[in-house]
Amino acid sequence: MSTAQIGGITVDYDDIGAGTPLVLVHGHPFDRSMWRPQTERFGADGWRVIAADLRGYGDTTVVPGVTPLEVFATDIIGLLDHLGIERFALAGLSMGGQIALELYRLVPERIRALVLADTFPEAETAEGRRQRNEVADRLLREGMAEYADELLPKMIAPGTIEARPEVARHVLTMMRNAPAEGAAAALRGRAERQDYVDLLRRIDVPTLVMVGRDDEYTPVEWATRTAGYIPGAELVVIDGAGHLPNLERPEEFGLALAEFLKPMSDGVDAR
């Protein structure tokens, strides 16, 4: 674990391995330990893997209020500048995928390849904005514990809870331990996110869209639509997984990611 002072906050992050940089962006309400199977695998397999706790999550500084996606993206750019990383492969899951799209909007020239997992690129609806702000209010009133318990069976597939209780415990612990003020600020920021569909049509780097077969939050049909917007994008559906296929089926997720990233791991620029 390392820390850096970025934009007036302290960012906690992992920087594992050496080689082509691979940046992993976690979702809500999680932290960088969400990516542990991938940091361990790719960090040992010729990649320099960077996974940070986002602002308001894990051990990174909590800033109450509203955290727009652009702020999360700017924090990551600041961290990469601090580490001397110019170009990188980028993967984000759920909210992390939306942050990855914001990064592509801000610094497309720095991104060599893009992975969008279990995420949704369209703007929030009026009802969605209302719900996100109501949940943010609830978290500030009640904390994370009951909310986390309610989310668990929606975050991961029922079969995962039965067959891999250690994964269920990890997911539940991350959600319960997330700072309520940070999670609420992120929800309010996501409620106001822009529509990224036009941006998807302009993506000109290799792109992989991944989704769990049983994802309730971003169903396969949504992932299929997302991939269809992006010129030349690949789509991989992970069987036996819900919203967190990287944790529920790390072997399958890792194989698909490694195959997609192979041109860069062989020293060939994927752009």
Secondary structure, 3 states (H helix, E strand, C coil): CEEEEECCEEEEEEEECCCEEEEEECCCCCCHHHHHHHHHHHHCCCEEEEEECCCCCCCCCCCCCCCCHHHHHHHHHHHHHHHCCCCEEEEEECHHHHHHHHHHHHCHHHEEEEEEECCCCCCCCHHHHHHHHHHHHHHHHHCCHHHHHHHHHHHCCHHHHHHCHHHHHHHHHHHHHCCHHHHHHHHHHHHCCCCCHHHHHHCCCCEEEEEECCCCCCCHHHHHHHHHHCCCCEEEEECCCCCCHHHHCHHHHHHHHHHHHHHHHCCCCCC
